[in-house]
Amino acid sequence: MPTRNVSGNQTRRHQLVELQPSQVEFVQDLPAIPVLTKTLLLLDILVQEPCVDLREMSQLVLSDLGAALQILRLAGREYGNADGRPIRMEDCISDLGLEACLKAVSAQTIARDGRQVAIADFWDHSREIAQHSMQIAKQMLKVNPEEAYLAGLFHTIGLLPELLGWREAGEADTALIGLRFATRWSLPACVTEFFREIHFTGYPVLWSGIVREAHQRANRSFIDCPFEHGLRPHLVWNGAEQPGPANYR
C-alpha cells in the first residue's frame, strides 16, 4: 500500500516508555487483529490523495474494530501509559506516523474461511454499539463521546480468543480477559475502566452503563454478546428502575 506524509503535526515523540517484560511477551505472542478487506481498500484509495485527510482516515479506522485495535495496540507498545501519550485516533496516527499505522492495519486481513461471516458480524455489532454509546454520551455532562465510542467499540474484546482461535489458558471470564487485554495493551483508560466496572463487584458504573443502554437501542446481533444475553455484566444503578444517562454514577 503506497504511503504519503500526513499533513499537520509531523513531530513524533522520541521518549518511549519501556513496557514490563510480561507485557511485551503478551503483546508479541498474540497475532495481529484482522482488518476488514473493505477497510484496507478504502485506506488504499485515501492514501493515493496528494494530501491525506487525517480526520477522514481516523473515522475510517474507528469504523473497523481490528484497525482501531491494531493502532491503539501500537500506541500502547510505544508509549505505555505515559502522560501525554496519544489517545485520540487522529493523534495516534500523527504521532506514530502514517507508514507505521498502515503497516499495523495491514498485518492481518480476514481469511476467507469458516470464521469470515462470524468476524464480520462481530465487527458490525462492535461498530453499532460504539455509535450508540457516543450518542448517549453526548446527552451526558462531563462524559467524552469519543471515549464512550471506544468503550463501546472494544466492549467484547474478551471474546476475541474464542472468535479468532487463540488460546487463553481456558479462561472463561470474558470480562477478565478483556481487562487483561486492555491493561497489557495499554488501551485508553476508558476501556480499562469499562472492564473493571464489569469485573469488580461494587465498582462505580459509568462506561458499562452507557454500553448497556447502547445495547437496548441497538438491533439484536448475531454474535454471542454477554450484554445481549443478560448473563453479564450485573450492573448496579443508583436506585433507578429505568436506567438512563442521568442515572450513571
N, C-alpha and C positions, 0 to 999 in steps of 0.2 A: 504494500500500500504506500503510494508516494506521500511524502510529508512536506509541509511548508511551515514556516515560523508563524506562531500565533501573534497577532497584533496585540499591543498593550504591554503590560509589565512582563519583561523577559528575564528579570533577575531571579535566579534560583537561590534558595537558602543554601549556604555552604556548611552550616553547622548541623550535622546529622546526629540523631540520637541513637546510641547503641542499644539494641534490644538485648534482653536476657537470653542466654543460650537456649533455654527451653522454648522461648518464644520463636527464635529463629528456626529451630528444628521443626516446630509445629507448622510454621508458615511454609517452610520449604518442602515438608513431607506431603502436604496436601496438593493435589493438582490444581491447575487453573480452573476457574469457574467458566463454564461455556457461555458464549455470547450468541445471540440470535443472528443468523445469516443476514436477515434484513437490516439489522443494525450496522453490521460491517459494511454492507453495500452502501447504505446511506452515508456512513462516515467516509467511505472512499470517494463518494461524489462530493461531499462537503470539503474535503481537503484539496480537491482539484481547483478550488477557487483561489484567485490571487491573494485574497486576504481571508483567513478563516474567521468566521463569526464565533467567538468564544461562547457566547450565550446560547446560540443555536446548538453548538456541539455539546455543551453541558446538558441541555434539555434532552438531546438525543441519548446521551449516555445514561441519564437518570431514568429514561423510559425502559431501560433494559437492566434487569437485576444483575445479570452477570457482568456487564460492562461497568456498572456503578461499583460493584463489589471489587472488581479487579483493580480499579483505580484507587479506591479507598484503602484496599489492602497494600497497594504500593506506597501510598502516602504514609500509612501506618508503619511500614517497614523502614521508610526513610526517616521519619520524624518522631515516631513513637507518640507519646502524649505530651510532648514538649509544649510549653507556652508559645503561642503564635503559630502552631502548625496549621496548615490549611485544612479547613473543614468544608467550606462551600466547594462544589464541584468545579466551578469556574477557577477558583484559586488553586485547587489541586492540579488542574491541567496546566495552568500558567506556571506554577512553581516547579512541577515535575518535568515539564517540557512535553511538547506535542508528540515527539518521536517516542518517548518512553511510554506515554499513555496509549498510543496506538499499538505499540508492541504488546502491552499488557492486555488490551481488549482483544487482540488478535491471537492470543496464545492458544485458545481452545474454542472451537465452534461446536454447535450441537450436532452430534453424529446422526446420520440417517439410520437409526436403528429402532428398537422397540421402545426406547425412552424418549424419542423425539416429541411425540404428542404430549406425554406427561410433563416434560420440561416446558414446552410451550404453554400449557395450561397453568403451570406453576408460575411462570414469568408473568402471564396475563393477570393472574389473581394478585400477585405482589404489586403490580403497577396500579391496578384498580384500587386496592386498599390504600396505597400511598396517596393517590389523588384525593380520595375521600378524606383521608387523615389531614391533608393540607387544607382542605376546605373547612373542616371542623376547627382547626387551629386558628384560622382567620377570624372566627367568631369569638375567640377567647382573648382575654387580656394577658399580656406578657408571655405568650407562647409563640415561638418562632415557627411559622408554617413550613419553612424549608427543613427544619429539624423533624417536624411531625411527618413530613413526607419520607424522610429517611427511616424513621421508626416503622412506618407502615410498609415501606419497600422491603425492609430486612426482617420483618416480623416472623418469618418462617425459615430463617437460615439454619435453624436447628434441625430441619428436615432434610437438609442437603445431603448428608451422608447416605441416607436411605435412597433418596431420589437419584443420586449420581453414582451409587455403587461403591462409596467409600467404606472404610472400616473404622468404627469408632468404639472399639472395645466393648461392644454390646450395650453401650449406654442407652437407656430407654427414655430418659428425661430430656425431651427436646428443648425445653427451656434452659436446662443446664448446658446442653451442647451449644445453644445459641449464645449464652453468656460467655462460654469458653471461647467461642469464635470471636465475639465482639471484643473481648478483653485482649486476647493474644494477637489479634489483627489490629489492635489499637483503632477500632472504629470510633466514630464520633460518640461523645458521651450520651447523647440522647438514645442511641441504640443500646449501649451498655445498660443504661438506666431502665430501659424498657424491659430487658430480660431480668434485671434484678427485681423489678416490681412483680414479675410473674413468679420468679423462683423463691423469693424470700417472703415468708408469711409476715404480714403486718407492715410491709414496705409501703411508703406513701405512693399513691397511684396518680400518674399523670399520663405518660405516653401510652401505657397499656389500656387506659380508659379511652383515649382517643382512638386507638386501633380497634377496640371492641365496638365503639359506636360506628366506626367506618364499616365494619362487617355487617352491622344492622342496616346500613344504607346500600351496601353492595349487592350485586347479583350473587346467587349461590354459585360456587365454583365447582370444578370437577376434581379438585385436589383434596387430600386428607388434611385439611387445616384444623388444628385444635380449636381455634376460635369458633368455627362453624359447628363443631360437634358438641360444644359446651362442656368438654372434659377439662380443659384448661384454657385460660387461667381462671382461677377463682378470685374475682376482683371484689374489693370492698369499697362501697360508695359511702359518702357521708350522710347516711340516713335517708337518702332519696330513693323512692320506689322506682322512678323512671329516670335513669341516668342521663345527663346531658352535659354539655361543655361547662356549665356553671357549677356542676357538682364535683368536678375533679379536684383532688387535693393539690 
